């Protein structure tokens, strides 16, 4: 049987575990799925999922709450109560071993009498970095690391990138016609894509801790850069991302209050990374800012919305300013990781690496 937190705060009972679900990989896959419930809740903490299986085969599921709330491990331990003794805990990220807004999860796992802990990925945060795993082993708990690691590396990429490199993960969002134009010759661009694609882009904003544009975009479009039409799983709005402007935003612009930064792209990312609360930055600026981050090789993930539309000439505005690759040998090639239809438009997600 299983008990989970499918509702905002409640739980429900499911059916008995099957043979596939009872394997380490299968149970970790359930923990990964549970972690998705926290994607719009947990940041800047990592969005973590957990499944606890008792000695008699009953499972409990949980995920990390908003900052200050229970982490995934404590969520399932509270649900299981005394039944946690002798159980196996599956958790997508190494349990924390330091006292932040909440006490260390490692202490709760040891006190509950859990017999085995399966972890997908070790936490690279310098305050943890293997200390949680070592503490569990010292307490006599069997520890296994690795099942589901690939899935969690992808799911927690913003958090892992920031902790490993000191910089946030960079997502470049582009919207274009099929002939690669982001605006008409007169600069108008609303709307190239349809309402479904725009709603999807707002969800991408909600997943980001900061949105970055250039001062030119602020002067030309006066954007608010807020999240609209998105609700978190607990029924409340997600937190608003930090609004970042390269340069100076005009007084009275709708983007205020915002963070104004100067310097090259790497310096800007270093500054955002030092804040500690920016795990993912979404670059949503115009063709100049997009080209700067792309040419500097600082984009981790491209999200491109292609509309079934053609401007039909060479005078429309391209997605990148400036010269392109001079020869086909210098063409930038990425790797598609997701392609899907969003309303009438096509959503492409790609990373570098060819």
Buried (B, 14 or more C-beta within 10 A) or exposed (E): EBBBBEEEEEBEEEEEBEEEBEEBBBBBBBBBBBBEBBBBBBBBBBBBBBBBBBEEEBBBBBBBBBBEBBBBBBBBBBBBEEBBEEBBBBBBBBBBBBEEEBEBBBBBBBEBBBBBBBBBBBBBBEBBBEBBBEBBEEBEBEBBBBBBBEBBEEBBBBBBBBBEBEBBBBBBBBBBBEEBBBBBEEEEBEEBBBEBBBBBBBBBBBBBBBBBBBBBBBEEBEBEBBBEEBEBBBEEBBBEBBBBBBBEBEEEBBBBEBBBBEEEBEEBBBBBBEBEBBBBBBBBBBBBBBBBBBBEEBBBBBBBBBBEBEBEEEEBBBBBEEEEEEEEEEEEEBEEEEEEEBBEBBBBBBBBEE
